Amino acid sequence: MMRFWFFVVLLLGGVLAQQNPAQTPPKPQTQANLCALLYEAGRPEAALTACERAVKDAPSAENLYLLARVQSELNRFTAAVENLRRSITLNSSFIQSYVALAQVYLRQYLLSENREASKNLLDQALNVLREAEKVNPKYAPIYATRGTVLVYQNRLEQAVEAINRSLAIKDEPIVRALLADIYIRQGKWDEALKNYDDAVKAAPKNAGLRVKYGSLLLLRGNVDLAVEHLDQAVILAPGNAEAWLRRGDAYYEKKDWQQAGVSYQQTVALSPVRFPDAYIGLGQVLIELKDYQKARFNFTKAVALEQDNPVYRYWLCRANELLGDKAGARTQCEQALKLRPDFKEAQEILTRLK
């Protein structure tokens, strides 16, 4: 059973980031500049007060746009939409506000409890982007954002067309990676790999791109190249827990138990609850090292974090079996089969325990 699971995640955050909301000055001399600095530093709550003061002092299209970006980041969608509409009314040529408004609708959709009931938000986003295209048809983020929206409508061919149009205007690595993610959804692995390779070559210090490229390489069986990129990812971003997790997956595939174990341990040290897969990986390494007691301890942690995961239950069952705890093994494998009735490996253990 392979250690790693690859999840296709569209690089929406990167598409938003490429919009470049404002040219940040070296020193915050105004409330608007302070707002932009704090927002770009990833501190939206701290930015909010400065943004509100900036709008109060000067309710310009630019200041309303900045405030709305911060409000969207804080999930204050109604206020963000209102301020972006005000921004467009004040300056109908301020293209950033159109794109930001479309992205607010998209963000609302992604965070909604019932996406089916909220799919009209995607239509609203596309309508705004059509308005934006009339204002400035050569603004690349219009088409990158359109491509992202179309993906969530499962209109993948049209999404590829939109992303390629964005790239024709301005070839941004993060947008090229978005195109790669769409190709993954289509099962076009060679195209996806090529676009990730181009993105990483254009932005070699972007750890996030290396993590995603390394994960795809690992999925396609190119373990050595995956290790190369994931090693670089943890050097570039030693505090990135996901980078350590995927590095652990790669070294596990190489059967380098020491490096795999170090990587998984670093993952859980940086993020104890976000990545239960790291406890599973660490437990599997410990099974290879025949330390079944510690393996069970780590599998138990994973199950505690995600009780309805049949794979986690299976591995806890396996550790119990290896420790001679037949009752514990039986309980966990029975739970795994309840969650996934066709779980062959779990059934095999139960058969052995009879």
Secondary structure, 3 states (H helix, E strand, C coil): CCCCCCCCCCCHHHHHHCCCCCCCCCCCCCHHHHHHHHHHCCCHHHHHHHHHHHHHHCCCHHHHHHHHHHHHHCCCHHHHHHHHHHHHHHCCCCHHHHHHHHHHHHHHHHHCCCCCCCCHHHHHHHHHHHHHHHHCCCCHHHHHHHHHHHHHCCCHHHHHHHHHHHHHHCCCHHHHHHHHHHHHHHCCHHHHHHHHHHHHHHCCCCHHHHHHHHHHHHHCCCHHHHHHHHHHHHHHCCCCHHHHHHHHHHHHHCCCHHHHHHHHHHHHHHCCCCCHHHHHHHHHHHHHCCCHHHHHHHHHHHHHHCCCCHHHHHHHHHHHHHCCCHHHHHHHHHHHHHHCCCCHHHHHHHHHHC
